[in-house]
Amino acid sequence: MGKLIVHNERVQDAAALIKICPFGAMENINGKIEINAACRLCKLCVKRGAGVFEFVEETLAQIDKSAWRGIAVYVDHVDGKIHPVTYELIGKAKELAAKINQPVYAVFLGENIFQPAQEILHYGVEKVFVCDRAKLQAFDIENYATAFATFINKAKPAAILVGATPVGRQLAPRVAARFHTGLTADCTVLDIHENTDLIQIRPAFGGNIMAEILTPNHRPQMATVRYKIMDAPKRNEEISGSIEPLEVDAEKFTSKVEILSIAKKPREIGIENAEILVVAGRGIKKKEDLNLVRELAEVLDGDFACTRPLVEGGWLEPKRQIGLSGRTVRPKLIITCGVSGSVQFVAGMEHSEKIFAINTDPKASIFKVANYAVVGDLYEIVPKLIEKIRQGRSIA
């Protein structure tokens, strides 16, 4: 990167110079030309500005990457019950760490968590850093960020993976801000260079492109990943690695938040946990026709979901939406009915074991990821499918 310098002492015709910029990024303020936020650094002014404008490259401070080692995973939990996304991230961390021959760490923050921390050792983590303090009994973001920062200063991991859960989405950016480092949210692909630069890939511009993001001049590198995007490793019967207590000075817990009480939300079985899903897309002509999707889901002992347009139209509640702005699912079987297959939708379901797609358009994008593709009218196919399933069950 660089910046433009204006040599106002060389200006002879300010109005003519201002007209050079096609973006209107120059202003005459109190007799001096200044560059505003509209500048795109096209450098046209440098070429045509008769020496008034100069582009200067900025030299970035280089970080000692050798001082930062290992891939760390934040253990997401509620009262010691570990969220499954943690194991998925451990699997990815082990894969990345193997490429650079570095260790895998886990950081576990809370109260009365030494026993649950033993479970992490069944997944091949070298060290589990455990901060077990009464101040961390409930999720107080300031105290959690303080403990997390203590871990980073002690272990100095090259990269940190955090689950994109309600807790992770609050904690990760606060910790990243403390270390003035980058954070890439909702990554769908992760890889790593030999020099430990983390390759973070996520959809951008509404899912129209896949952005590859690097933070080569900052450590630690941080990324959040949604549940059911990565593969969890198998649990080993034997324990490997060790638990290391993480000591934090009591005076550092200076949260301005006082938690008076915690009201537990009633447990819901969401579409994320369904083994069979039937999905309604824009091919559904009217709201009443959703009953067709519900009926197919019912005979399959599954659940039903939808794409974004149906939620925006008020046909179904947001918790049933699949995609980047909805839920990520990974069922054993997913049947899409009238779903075109936008990048945003596919990112939320492409890891399903079997994908069965029904669409009238033979060129629909959903067919690119489908295991079974049926070109036809869902209003003809779905009722026959329901009938066949019922016949099969009655025979059985």
C-alpha positions in Angstrom: 0.0 0.0 0.0 1.0 3.6 -0.3 -0.3 7.2 -0.1 -0.5 10.3 -2.2 1.4 13.4 -1.2 0.3 16.8 -2.6 3.1 19.4 -3.1 0.9 22.5 -2.9 3.9 24.8 -3.3 4.0 23.6 -6.9 0.4 24.3 -7.7 -0.3 26.9 -10.5 -3.8 26.1 -11.6 -5.7 24.3 -8.8 -9.0 24.1 -10.8 -7.3 22.3 -13.7 -5.6 19.8 -11.4 -8.8 19.0 -9.6 -10.5 18.1 -12.9 -7.8 15.4 -13.5 -9.4 13.1 -11.0 -12.2 11.0 -12.5 -13.5 10.1 -9.0 -13.8 13.7 -7.7 -11.3 12.9 -4.9 -9.7 16.3 -4.9 -10.9 19.4 -3.0 -9.6 23.0 -2.8 -9.7 23.7 0.9 -8.5 27.1 2.0 -6.3 27.4 -1.1 -4.8 23.9 -0.7 -5.6 20.8 -2.7 -6.5 17.9 -0.4 -7.3 14.2 -1.2 -10.6 12.9 0.2 -11.9 9.4 0.8 -13.1 9.0 -2.8 -9.5 8.4 -4.0 -9.0 5.0 -5.6 -5.2 5.4 -5.9 -5.4 5.1 -9.7 -2.4 7.5 -9.9 -3.7 9.4 -12.8 -3.0 12.6 -11.0 0.7 11.5 -10.6 1.0 11.0 -14.3 -0.8 14.3 -15.4 -0.2 16.5 -12.4 3.1 18.1 -13.5 4.9 17.0 -10.4 2.3 18.3 -7.9 1.3 14.7 -6.8 3.7 12.0 -5.6 2.8 8.4 -4.7 4.9 7.0 -1.8 5.0 3.3 -1.0 4.5 2.6 2.7 6.8 0.1 4.3 5.1 -2.3 6.6 6.8 -3.5 9.7 7.7 -7.2 9.3 6.7 -9.6 12.0 8.9 -12.4 13.3 6.8 -15.3 12.3 9.1 -17.8 13.9 8.0 -16.4 17.3 4.5 -17.6 16.7 3.9 -21.4 16.5 1.0 -23.7 16.5 -2.7 -23.7 15.6 -5.1 -23.0 18.4 -8.8 -23.8 18.8 -11.2 -22.0 21.1 -13.3 -24.6 23.0 -16.9 -23.4 22.7 -19.1 -24.7 25.6 -22.0 -24.1 27.8 -21.5 -25.1 31.4 -18.8 -27.5 30.4 -20.8 -29.1 27.6 -18.6 -28.8 24.5 -20.1 -27.6 21.3 -19.5 -30.0 18.4 -18.0 -27.2 16.2 -15.0 -27.4 18.6 -14.1 -31.0 17.4 -14.6 -30.0 13.8 -12.1 -27.2 14.2 -9.7 -29.5 16.0 -9.8 -31.7 12.9 -9.0 -28.8 10.6 -6.3 -27.5 13.0 -4.6 -30.9 13.0 -4.6 -30.9 9.2 -3.1 -27.5 9.0 -0.6 -28.1 11.7 0.7 -31.3 10.0 1.5 -29.2 6.9 3.8 -26.9 8.9 5.0 -29.4 11.5 3.6 -27.4 14.5 1.5 -28.3 17.5 -2.3 -28.0 18.0 -3.6 -26.2 21.1 -7.0 -25.8 22.6 -8.0 -22.9 25.0 -10.8 -23.7 27.5 -12.2 -20.9 29.6 -14.9 -21.3 32.3 -15.4 -22.7 35.8 -15.2 -26.3 36.9 -14.0 -27.3 33.5 -10.9 -29.5 34.2 -13.0 -32.6 33.9 -14.6 -31.7 30.5 -11.1 -30.7 29.3 -10.0 -34.3 29.6 -12.3 -35.1 26.6 -10.3 -32.8 24.3 -7.3 -35.0 24.9 -9.0 -37.8 23.1 -8.7 -35.9 19.8 -4.9 -35.5 19.5 -4.4 -32.0 20.9 -0.9 -31.4 22.2 -2.0 -29.0 25.0 -5.3 -27.8 26.4 -4.8 -24.5 28.2 -7.5 -24.3 30.9 -8.4 -21.2 32.8 -10.8 -22.3 35.5 -12.0 -19.3 37.5 -15.2 -18.2 39.2 -15.1 -15.0 37.2 -15.6 -17.1 34.0 -18.6 -19.1 35.3 -20.9 -17.1 33.0 -20.0 -15.7 29.6 -18.8 -12.2 30.5 -17.2 -11.0 27.3 -14.7 -8.7 29.0 -13.4 -11.3 31.3 -13.3 -14.0 28.6 -11.4 -11.6 26.3 -8.9 -11.0 29.1 -8.3 -14.7 29.7 -8.1 -15.3 26.0 -5.5 -12.6 25.6 -3.5 -14.1 28.4 -3.4 -17.4 26.5 -2.2 -15.7 23.3 0.6 -13.9 25.1 1.7 -17.2 26.7 1.3 -19.7 23.9 1.8 -17.3 20.9 -0.1 -19.4 18.4 0.3 -18.6 14.7 -3.4 -19.0 14.0 -6.6 -19.3 16.1 -9.8 -21.0 14.9 -13.1 -20.0 16.6 -16.6 -21.5 16.0 -19.0 -19.0 14.5 -21.5 -19.5 17.4 -23.2 -16.7 19.3 -20.3 -16.7 21.8 -17.5 -17.1 19.1 -18.9 -14.2 17.0 -18.7 -11.9 20.0 -15.4 -13.1 21.5 -13.2 -13.4 18.3 -13.5 -9.8 17.1 -12.9 -8.4 20.6 -9.7 -10.5 21.0 -8.6 -9.6 17.4 -9.0 -5.9 18.2 -6.8 -6.3 21.3 -3.9 -7.6 19.2 -4.6 -5.3 16.2 -4.8 -8.4 14.0 -7.1 -9.6 11.2 -10.2 -11.7 11.6 -12.0 -13.4 8.7 -15.5 -14.4 9.5 -17.5 -17.4 8.3 -14.6 -19.1 6.4 -15.6 -22.1 4.3 -12.1 -23.2 3.3 -8.9 -23.0 5.3 -5.3 -23.8 4.2 -1.8 -22.7 5.2 1.5 -21.8 3.5 4.8 -23.2 4.6 5.6 -19.8 6.2 2.5 -20.2 8.5 0.4 -17.7 6.6 -3.2 -18.9 7.0 -5.2 -19.0 3.7 -8.8 -18.0 4.7 -11.4 -18.4 2.0 -15.0 -17.1 2.3 -17.8 -16.0 0.0 -17.9 -12.2 -0.6 -20.1 -9.7 -2.4 -23.2 -11.6 -1.6 -21.6 -14.9 -2.5 -20.7 -13.9 -6.0 -17.0 -14.5 -5.5 -14.8 -16.5 -3.2 -12.3 -14.2 -1.5 -8.9 -15.5 -0.5 -7.7 -13.5 2.5 -4.2 -13.4 4.0 -2.8 -11.5 7.0 0.9 -11.9 6.4 2.1 -9.0 8.6 0.1 -9.8 11.7 -0.1 -12.5 14.3 -2.1 -14.3 15.5 -4.2 -14.9 12.5 -7.9 -15.4 13.4 -10.8 -17.0 11.6 -14.3 -18.1 12.6 -15.9 -21.1 11.0 -19.6 -22.2 11.0 -20.8 -25.5 12.5 -20.9 -28.4 10.1 -18.4 -26.9 7.6 -15.4 -29.0 8.6 -15.0 -32.7 9.4 -14.5 -33.8 13.0 -11.8 -36.3 13.7 -12.5 -39.7 15.2 -12.3 -39.9 18.9 -9.3 -41.9 20.2 -9.7 -44.2 23.2 -6.3 -43.3 24.4 -5.5 -39.9 25.8 -2.6 -37.9 24.3 -1.3 -34.5 25.2 -1.6 -32.6 28.5 -3.7 -30.1 30.3 -1.9 -26.9 31.3 -3.5 -24.5 33.8 -3.7 -20.9 32.5 -3.1 -18.4 35.3 -4.6 -15.0 35.0 -4.0 -12.3 37.6 -7.2 -11.6 39.6 -6.9 -7.8 39.2 -7.1 -8.2 35.4 -10.7 -9.3 35.6 -12.2 -5.8 35.6 -15.4 -6.2 33.7 -17.9 -3.4 33.8 -20.7 -5.9 33.2 -22.6 -7.4 36.2 -24.5 -10.6 35.3 -27.6 -10.6 37.6 -29.2 -13.8 36.3 -29.3 -16.2 33.4 -32.5 -17.3 31.8 -32.1 -20.5 29.8 -33.7 -20.6 26.4 -36.0 -23.6 25.7 -34.1 -26.2 23.7 -35.1 -26.4 20.1 -34.3 -29.2 17.6 -33.2 -27.1 14.7 -32.7 -28.0 11.0 -28.9 -28.2 11.7 -29.5 -31.5 13.5 -31.9 -33.1 11.1 -30.7 -36.2 9.3 -33.2 -35.7 6.5 -34.2 -32.4 5.1 -36.7 -31.3 2.4 -36.1 -27.8 1.1 -38.6 -25.4 -0.6 -37.3 -22.9 -3.1 -38.8 -20.3 -5.4 -40.3 -23.0 -7.5 -43.0 -23.2 -4.9 -45.8 -21.0 -6.4 -47.8 -20.1 -3.3 -47.5 -20.3 0.5 -50.2 -23.0 0.7 -48.1 -25.3 -1.5 -45.5 -25.5 1.3 -47.7 -28.3 2.7 -46.4 -30.5 -0.1 -42.8 -30.0 1.2 -44.0 -30.6 4.8 -45.8 -33.8 3.8 -42.7 -35.2 2.0 -40.6 -34.4 5.1 -43.2 -36.1 7.3 -43.2 -39.4 5.4 -39.4 -39.4 5.5 -39.3 -38.7 9.2 -37.4 -35.6 8.4 -37.7 -31.8 8.7 -38.3 -29.1 6.2 -36.4 -25.9 5.3 -36.3 -23.2 2.7 -34.2 -20.6 0.8 -33.9 -16.9 1.5 -36.7 -15.6 -0.8 -39.3 -17.6 1.1 -38.2 -16.1 4.4 -38.2 -12.6 3.0 -41.7 -13.2 1.7 -42.9 -14.1 5.2 -43.7 -17.7 4.2 -41.4 -19.3 6.8 -39.5 -18.2 9.8 -35.8 -17.4 9.6 -34.7 -20.4 11.6 -35.7 -22.6 8.6 -33.5 -20.8 6.1 -30.4 -22.5 4.7 -27.4 -20.5 3.4 -24.9 -17.9 4.3 -27.4 -15.7 5.9 -29.3 -18.7 7.4 -28.2 -22.0 8.9 -25.5 -24.5 7.8 -26.7 -28.1 7.5 -25.2 -31.4 6.9 -27.9 -34.1 6.8 -27.6 -37.6 5.5 -30.2 -36.7 2.8 -31.4 -33.4 1.5 -34.1 -33.0 -1.1 -34.4 -29.6 -2.8 -37.7 -28.7 -4.5 -37.6 -25.9 -6.9 -34.3 -24.6 -5.6 -32.0 -22.9 -8.2 -28.8 -23.3 -6.2 -27.3 -19.9 -5.6 -23.8 -19.7 -4.2 -25.2 -18.4 -0.9 -27.6 -21.4 -0.5 -25.0 -24.1 -1.7 -22.5 -22.8 0.9 -24.9 -23.8 3.6 -25.6 -27.4 2.4 -22.9 -28.6 0.1 -21.5 -31.0 2.7 -24.7 -33.0 2.9 -24.1 -36.8 2.3 -26.6 -37.2 -0.4 -28.2 -34.3 -2.4 -31.4 -35.0 -4.4 -32.5 -32.1 -6.5 -35.8 -31.4 -8.4 -35.9 -28.5 -10.8 -37.6 -27.8 -14.2 -34.4 -26.0 -15.4 -31.8 -28.5 -16.7 -29.1 -25.9 -16.3 -30.0 -25.0 -12.7 -26.8 -24.5 -10.5 -28.1 -26.9 -7.9 -27.5 -29.8 -10.3 -23.7 -29.1 -10.1 -23.6 -30.3 -6.5 -26.4 -32.8 -6.6 -25.8 -36.6 -6.4 -29.2 -37.2 -8.0 -30.8 -34.7 -10.4 -34.4 -34.8 -11.5 -35.5 -32.4 -14.3 -39.2 -31.9 -13.9 -42.1 -30.2 -12.2 -42.0 -30.6 -8.5 -45.8 -30.5 -8.5 -45.9 -33.7 -10.4 -42.8 -35.4 -8.9 -43.3 -34.8 -5.2 -46.8 -36.2 -4.9 -45.7 -39.4 -6.7 -42.6 -39.6 -4.5 -44.8 -39.3 -1.4 -47.1 -42.0 -2.7 -44.2 -44.4 -3.5 -42.7 -43.9 0.0 -46.0 -44.6 1.6 -46.6 -47.7 -0.5 -43.1 -49.0 0.4 -43.7 -48.5 4.1 -47.1 -50.2 4.0 -45.6 -53.3 2.3 -42.8 -53.3 4.9 
